[in-house]
Amino acid sequence: EIIEHNGKWTRLKHARRKVALFDGTISNLPPILHRLSNTLVAIGAFPSSHPPNHVLINEYQPGEGIIPHTDGPAYESCTATISFGCSDVIFKLWPRQQHHDTESHSTSIQPVIDQPSLEVILHGNGSLVLFTNDAYLNHCHEIREGVLEELTSSNGVCGNDVNGGTLVKRGYRISLTFRCKK
C-alpha cells in the first residue's frame, strides 16, 4: 500500500488533512525534496551518515492539527519540519509516558502533564523546527485543532509577555516533515 501511495495525495483515516508521502527507500526523492534534504545535512540538522530519506507533506486547512504522538522507532531520532502557507501554529512538546496494556498487548504513548514542556510558534511564512534525541524519544509533539489558539506558558518562550497569552489565528498551512527511515 505504501508503494501505491508514494508521492500521491492521500486523506488520512484518523484525521481530516491530506498528506503526500515520499519514501526515498522505495524510489528517489523528487529533485526539490532531495535538495532540501541535502541542505538539512549541510546545516547540521541531520548527520551525513543518516540523511533524510522520507518526506511527508501535510496540507492543513484552517483549524486542523495533529494529535499528541511520537514518530516511533521506524526512524532515526531526528525530525525536521518546514512550515509555510501564511498561517502560524503553536507546536507543543509534552513529556510522555508509555502504558502497556497486558490484555491487548498494546502500548500507548500519552502526555503526562497538563502543561507542555515547550511551546513554539511556527510561522507559516517560513519556519523550521528540529527535534532530536530526548525531544524525539521522550516527548509527544502536537498541534492542537482550532482556529484560535493561545500560548499558555508564562516563562517567556516565543516572546510571550510575562503573563503568557500570545494569540495565534490559524489558516491554511503546508508542512514538509523530513526524517531518516531506518
GIMO-V41189 format. One record per backbone hydrogen bond with DSSP energy under -1.0 kcal/mol. CO is the residue of the C=O (numbers start at 1). NH is the residue of the N-H. E is the energy in kcal/mol with one decimal. If there is no record, write none. Layout:
BEGIN
CO & NH & E
CO & NH & E
END
This chain:
BEGIN
1 & 5 & -1.5
2 & 6 & -1.0
5 & 8 & -2.4
10 & 19 & -3.0
17 & 12 & -1.9
18 & 59 & -2.8
19 & 10 & -2.9
20 & 57 & -3.0
21 & 7 & -4.3
22 & 55 & -2.8
23 & 26 & -1.8
23 & 27 & -1.9
30 & 34 & -2.5
31 & 35 & -2.6
32 & 36 & -2.2
33 & 37 & -2.4
34 & 38 & -2.4
35 & 39 & -2.2
36 & 40 & -2.3
37 & 41 & -1.6
38 & 42 & -2.6
39 & 43 & -2.2
40 & 45 & -2.0
40 & 46 & -1.2
41 & 44 & -1.5
47 & 50 & -1.5
53 & 24 & -3.5
54 & 179 & -2.4
55 & 22 & -2.9
56 & 177 & -2.9
57 & 20 & -2.2
58 & 175 & -2.2
59 & 18 & -1.0
60 & 173 & -2.2
61 & 64 & -2.3
63 & 146 & -2.4
66 & 143 & -1.7
69 & 141 & -2.7
72 & 75 & -1.1
74 & 182 & -2.8
76 & 78 & -2.4
77 & 133 & -1.7
79 & 131 & -2.5
80 & 178 & -3.5
81 & 129 & -2.3
82 & 176 & -2.7
83 & 127 & -1.4
84 & 174 & -3.4
89 & 122 & -2.8
91 & 120 & -2.6
92 & 142 & -1.9
93 & 117 & -2.3
93 & 118 & -1.4
94 & 140 & -2.9
95 & 112 & -1.7
97 & 110 & -1.9
99 & 108 & -2.5
101 & 105 & -1.7
106 & 101 & -2.9
108 & 99 & -2.4
110 & 97 & -2.0
118 & 93 & -2.3
120 & 91 & -3.2
122 & 89 & -1.8
123 & 126 & -1.7
124 & 85 & -1.3
124 & 86 & -1.1
127 & 83 & -2.2
129 & 81 & -2.8
131 & 79 & -2.2
132 & 135 & -1.4
133 & 137 & -3.6
134 & 138 & -2.9
138 & 96 & -1.9
140 & 94 & -2.7
141 & 69 & -1.6
142 & 92 & -2.7
143 & 66 & -2.6
147 & 170 & -3.9
149 & 168 & -3.3
151 & 165 & -1.1
156 & 159 & -1.4
157 & 160 & -1.2
161 & 164 & -2.3
166 & 151 & -2.5
168 & 149 & -2.2
173 & 60 & -3.3
174 & 84 & -2.5
175 & 58 & -2.5
176 & 82 & -2.5
177 & 56 & -2.4
178 & 80 & -2.1
179 & 53 & -2.1
179 & 54 & -1.7
180 & 76 & -2.8
END
